[in-house]
Amino acid sequence: MIINTREEIIELTQEWKGERLEDGRPKVPDVYLDKLRTMTLEEIWLPLYVKGYHFQYEGGMKYLHSEKKLVGRAVTCTFMPIRPDLAKVVRKQGEEKGWEGFFNQWVVDNLGNGDVVVADMFDKVYNGTFAGGNLTTAIHVKTGNGGAVIWGGVRDIEQMKKIDTQVFYRGIDPTPIRECVLTDLNGACRIGSAVCLPGDIVMGTESGLLFIPSHLVKDVINSAEKTHAKDIFGFEMLEKGIYTTAAIDNSVWNLEMMERLIDFVENDDRCKKYRGLDWSLELGAAKGAPECLEEVLKTCLI
């Protein structure tokens, strides 16, 4: 079991080379979280899929607030059906750490600013209500603009809707949480068909949920921003009749188009926030470099 053990969390997330939080989770900079709040889930999903991360999305959940995007650092937890001897071991570990209350309260007590609870309740709704009005309030106070993803149930939904915190969940039931035991806190976690590690960036929208590996956040944002810049340029070129739709939709642009794009980005005010992006891969593909062509062409093999 991983019960918030810093050394094991670091080993589990060893691809991350940057700053870490006190508990060992990757600390993806806030500037990247802010950028993700301006992007769509689909824009981020594509570069993840291309890199081989095919199980980061889950779409089969309800959400508390419509049109409220959820972005934050994952605090993962996994529950199983109750077994007395297992529960005894887990409770002893919690007591040694000074934790009080039921297992879901342990998780919430360990949250910090910008965190998102990611709870695998093994799809338990009856007697599986991880959060209600009180715990959602606590999540809001501790995380600020964070929230929760619960592969299980919630209760007190009318109270929850009055709290400005986004919660994704599977179902609603008036019963309290019982007959389950925490087996992992900040270990690997499964939400439906998706895999989440502690410190992953959770992105929740009306399109569903995406768990972005911490070490890939910068890369996928860069890819999405390049797509934005190319779209602005492409619309302009089409309106002026400079290029055809076939040329714009081509996965690999020729060198003249790439050079015109880069000049456009550097000089058009609409692209101001996209200046400084690294276009070396696309330029290499335009020049016919095999390794660059292979990488660029992957994006059209979805």
C-alpha positions as CSV (number, residue, x, y, z in Angstrom):
1,M,0.0,0.0,0.0
2,I,1.0,3.6,-0.6
3,I,-0.4,5.7,2.1
4,N,1.0,9.2,1.3
5,T,4.6,7.9,1.4
6,R,6.9,10.6,-0.1
7,E,9.6,8.1,-1.2
8,E,7.2,5.9,-3.0
9,I,5.3,8.8,-4.6
10,I,8.7,10.1,-6.0
11,E,9.5,6.7,-7.4
12,L,6.1,6.3,-9.0
13,T,6.4,9.7,-10.7
14,Q,10.1,9.5,-11.5
15,E,9.6,10.9,-15.1
16,W,9.0,14.3,-13.5
17,K,12.3,16.3,-13.0
18,G,11.0,19.5,-11.6
19,E,10.0,20.9,-8.2
20,R,7.9,18.7,-5.9
21,L,5.3,19.4,-3.2
22,E,5.9,18.4,0.4
23,D,4.3,15.0,0.0
24,G,6.5,14.2,-3.0
25,R,3.9,14.9,-5.8
26,P,5.1,16.8,-8.9
27,K,4.5,20.5,-8.6
28,V,3.5,21.5,-12.1
29,P,3.8,25.3,-12.2
30,D,0.6,27.4,-11.8
31,V,1.3,29.1,-15.1
32,Y,0.6,25.8,-17.0
33,L,-2.6,25.3,-15.1
34,D,-3.7,28.8,-16.1
35,K,-3.0,28.0,-19.7
36,L,-4.9,24.8,-19.6
37,R,-8.0,26.7,-18.4
38,T,-8.0,28.5,-21.7
39,M,-7.8,25.3,-23.8
40,T,-10.2,22.5,-24.8
41,L,-9.8,18.9,-23.7
42,E,-9.6,17.7,-27.3
43,E,-6.6,19.9,-28.0
44,I,-4.7,18.3,-25.1
45,W,-5.9,14.8,-25.7
46,L,-4.4,14.5,-29.2
47,P,-0.7,15.0,-28.3
48,L,-1.1,12.6,-25.4
49,Y,-2.5,10.0,-27.6
50,V,0.2,10.4,-30.2
51,K,2.8,9.9,-27.4
52,G,1.2,6.5,-26.5
53,Y,-0.9,7.6,-23.6
54,H,-4.1,6.0,-24.7
55,F,-5.9,5.6,-21.3
56,Q,-6.0,9.1,-19.9
57,Y,-9.6,9.9,-20.8
58,E,-12.9,9.0,-19.2
59,G,-16.3,10.4,-20.3
60,G,-18.9,8.5,-18.3
61,M,-19.4,10.8,-15.4
62,K,-21.9,13.5,-14.2
63,Y,-20.7,16.9,-12.9
64,L,-21.9,19.3,-10.4
65,H,-21.7,22.6,-12.3
66,S,-22.2,23.1,-16.0
67,E,-19.7,25.2,-17.9
68,K,-17.2,25.2,-14.9
69,K,-13.8,23.8,-16.0
70,L,-11.8,21.8,-13.5
71,V,-8.0,22.0,-13.6
72,G,-5.7,21.0,-10.7
73,R,-3.1,18.6,-9.3
74,A,-4.3,15.1,-8.5
75,V,-4.4,13.7,-5.0
76,T,-5.3,10.0,-5.8
77,C,-7.0,7.5,-3.5
78,T,-8.3,4.0,-4.0
79,F,-11.0,2.2,-1.9
80,M,-12.0,-1.4,-1.7
81,P,-14.9,-3.3,-0.1
82,I,-14.4,-3.6,3.7
83,R,-12.4,-6.4,5.1
84,P,-11.9,-6.3,8.9
85,D,-8.2,-7.4,9.0
86,L,-7.2,-5.0,6.2
87,A,-9.1,-2.2,7.7
88,K,-7.3,-2.8,11.0
89,V,-3.9,-2.4,9.3
90,V,-5.0,0.7,7.5
91,R,-6.4,2.3,10.6
92,K,-3.2,1.7,12.5
93,Q,-1.2,3.5,9.7
94,G,-3.6,6.4,9.9
95,E,-3.4,6.6,13.7
96,E,0.4,6.6,13.5
97,K,0.1,9.7,11.2
98,G,-2.4,11.4,13.6
99,W,-5.3,11.2,11.1
100,E,-8.8,11.3,12.5
101,G,-12.3,10.4,11.2
102,F,-13.3,8.1,8.4
103,F,-11.0,7.3,5.4
104,N,-12.5,9.9,3.1
105,Q,-11.8,12.6,5.7
106,W,-8.1,11.5,5.8
107,V,-7.9,12.3,2.0
108,V,-9.5,15.7,2.3
109,D,-7.4,16.6,5.3
110,N,-4.3,16.1,3.1
111,L,-5.4,18.5,0.3
112,G,-3.7,21.7,-0.5
113,N,-4.3,24.7,-2.8
114,G,-5.1,23.7,-6.4
115,D,-5.5,20.0,-5.6
116,V,-8.2,17.7,-7.0
117,V,-9.3,14.6,-5.2
118,V,-9.3,11.6,-7.6
119,A,-11.1,8.8,-5.8
120,D,-11.7,5.3,-7.0
121,M,-14.7,4.1,-5.0
122,F,-15.0,1.0,-7.3
123,D,-18.2,2.6,-8.7
124,K,-19.9,2.3,-5.3
125,V,-22.9,4.6,-5.0
126,Y,-25.1,3.0,-2.4
127,N,-23.0,3.4,0.9
128,G,-20.3,4.8,-1.4
129,T,-20.9,8.5,-1.1
130,F,-17.4,10.0,-0.8
131,A,-18.6,13.6,-0.4
132,G,-21.7,15.5,0.6
133,G,-22.3,19.1,1.6
134,N,-19.8,19.2,4.5
135,L,-16.9,17.5,2.7
136,T,-17.4,19.5,-0.5
137,T,-17.2,22.7,1.6
138,A,-13.9,21.4,3.1
139,I,-12.6,20.6,-0.4
140,H,-13.4,24.1,-1.5
141,V,-11.7,25.7,1.5
142,K,-8.6,23.6,1.2
143,T,-8.1,23.7,-2.6
144,G,-9.5,27.1,-3.6
145,N,-10.2,26.4,-7.3
146,G,-9.6,22.7,-7.1
147,G,-12.3,20.0,-6.8
148,A,-13.0,16.3,-6.9
149,V,-13.4,13.3,-9.2
150,I,-15.3,10.5,-7.6
151,W,-15.8,7.1,-9.3
152,G,-18.6,6.5,-6.9
153,G,-21.4,8.4,-5.2
154,V,-22.2,11.8,-3.6
155,R,-25.0,12.9,-1.3
156,D,-26.6,16.2,-0.3
157,I,-26.5,17.3,-3.9
158,E,-28.7,20.4,-3.3
159,Q,-26.1,21.6,-0.7
160,M,-23.2,20.7,-3.0
161,K,-24.6,22.8,-5.8
162,K,-24.4,25.9,-3.7
163,I,-20.6,25.5,-3.3
164,D,-18.4,26.9,-6.0
165,T,-16.4,23.7,-6.4
166,Q,-16.5,21.4,-9.4
167,V,-17.2,17.7,-8.6
168,F,-17.4,14.8,-11.1
169,Y,-19.2,11.7,-9.8
170,R,-21.0,8.6,-10.9
171,G,-24.3,8.7,-9.0
172,I,-26.3,10.2,-6.0
173,D,-27.6,8.4,-3.0
174,P,-28.7,9.5,0.5
175,T,-26.7,6.9,2.3
176,P,-23.4,7.8,4.0
177,I,-20.1,6.3,3.2
178,R,-19.5,2.9,4.8
179,E,-18.4,-0.7,4.1
180,C,-15.2,0.4,2.3
181,V,-11.6,0.8,3.2
182,L,-8.8,3.1,1.8
183,T,-6.0,1.0,0.3
184,D,-3.9,3.7,-1.4
185,L,-3.5,7.4,-0.9
186,N,-1.4,9.0,-3.6
187,G,-0.8,5.8,-5.4
188,A,-1.8,4.7,-9.0
189,C,-5.6,5.1,-9.4
190,R,-8.1,4.1,-12.0
191,I,-11.1,6.2,-13.0
192,G,-13.2,4.1,-15.4
193,S,-10.9,3.4,-18.3
194,A,-8.4,6.1,-17.4
195,V,-5.2,5.9,-15.3
196,C,-4.2,8.7,-12.9
197,L,-1.0,9.1,-10.9
198,P,-0.4,11.6,-8.0
199,G,0.5,15.0,-9.3
200,D,-1.1,14.4,-12.7
201,I,-3.0,17.5,-13.9
202,V,-6.8,16.8,-13.9
203,M,-8.7,18.5,-16.7
204,G,-12.5,18.2,-16.4
205,T,-14.9,19.8,-18.9
206,E,-18.3,19.1,-20.4
207,S,-16.4,16.8,-22.8
208,G,-15.2,14.6,-19.9
209,L,-12.1,14.0,-17.9
210,L,-8.4,14.0,-18.9
211,F,-5.5,13.0,-16.6
212,I,-2.3,14.7,-18.0
213,P,1.0,13.1,-16.8
214,S,3.0,15.8,-15.0
215,H,6.1,15.4,-17.1
216,L,4.1,15.9,-20.4
217,V,2.1,19.0,-19.4
218,K,4.6,21.5,-21.0
219,D,4.8,19.5,-24.2
220,V,1.1,19.1,-24.7
221,I,0.4,22.8,-24.0
222,N,3.1,23.7,-26.5
223,S,1.5,21.4,-29.1
224,A,-1.9,23.0,-28.5
225,E,-0.6,26.5,-28.7
226,K,1.0,25.8,-32.0
227,T,-2.3,24.5,-33.3
228,H,-4.0,27.7,-32.2
229,A,-1.4,29.8,-34.0
230,K,-1.6,27.8,-37.1
231,D,-5.4,28.1,-37.1
232,I,-5.2,31.9,-36.9
233,F,-2.7,32.0,-39.7
234,G,-4.6,29.5,-41.8
235,F,-7.9,31.4,-41.6
236,E,-6.2,34.6,-42.6
237,M,-4.5,32.9,-45.6
238,L,-7.8,31.3,-46.7
239,E,-9.6,34.6,-46.5
240,K,-7.0,36.3,-48.6
241,G,-6.9,33.4,-51.1
242,I,-3.2,32.9,-50.6
243,Y,-3.4,29.1,-49.9
244,T,-6.0,26.5,-50.6
245,T,-7.8,24.4,-47.9
246,A,-5.9,21.4,-49.2
247,A,-2.6,23.1,-48.5
248,I,-3.7,24.4,-45.0
249,D,-5.1,20.9,-44.0
250,N,-1.9,19.1,-45.1
251,S,-0.1,17.6,-42.1
252,V,3.3,18.8,-43.4
253,W,3.6,22.3,-44.7
254,N,6.2,23.3,-47.2
255,L,9.1,25.5,-46.2
256,E,7.6,28.7,-47.7
257,M,4.4,28.2,-45.7
258,M,6.3,27.5,-42.5
259,E,8.5,30.6,-42.9
260,R,5.4,32.7,-43.7
261,L,3.7,31.3,-40.6
262,I,6.6,32.1,-38.3
263,D,6.8,35.7,-39.6
264,F,3.0,36.0,-39.2
265,V,3.2,34.8,-35.5
266,E,6.0,37.3,-34.7
267,N,4.2,40.3,-36.3
268,D,0.5,39.8,-35.9
269,D,-1.0,41.0,-32.6
270,R,-3.5,38.1,-32.5
271,C,-0.5,35.8,-32.1
272,K,1.3,37.8,-29.5
273,K,1.0,35.1,-26.8
274,Y,2.3,32.4,-29.2
275,R,5.6,34.1,-29.9
276,G,8.7,32.1,-28.9
277,L,7.2,28.7,-29.7
278,D,9.6,26.1,-30.9
279,W,8.9,25.3,-34.6
280,S,12.1,23.3,-35.2
281,L,10.2,20.0,-35.7
282,E,7.8,21.5,-38.3
283,L,10.7,23.3,-40.1
284,G,12.6,20.0,-40.2
285,A,9.7,18.2,-41.7
286,A,9.3,21.0,-44.3
287,K,12.9,20.5,-45.2
288,G,12.3,16.7,-45.6
289,A,14.2,15.5,-42.5
290,P,13.0,11.9,-42.1
291,E,12.9,11.9,-38.2
292,C,11.0,15.2,-38.2
293,L,8.6,13.9,-40.9
294,E,7.9,10.8,-38.9
295,E,7.0,12.8,-35.7
296,V,4.8,15.3,-37.6
297,L,2.9,12.6,-39.5
298,K,2.0,10.7,-36.3
299,T,-0.6,13.5,-35.7
300,C,-2.6,12.4,-38.8
301,L,-2.6,8.7,-37.9
302,I,-5.4,9.0,-35.2
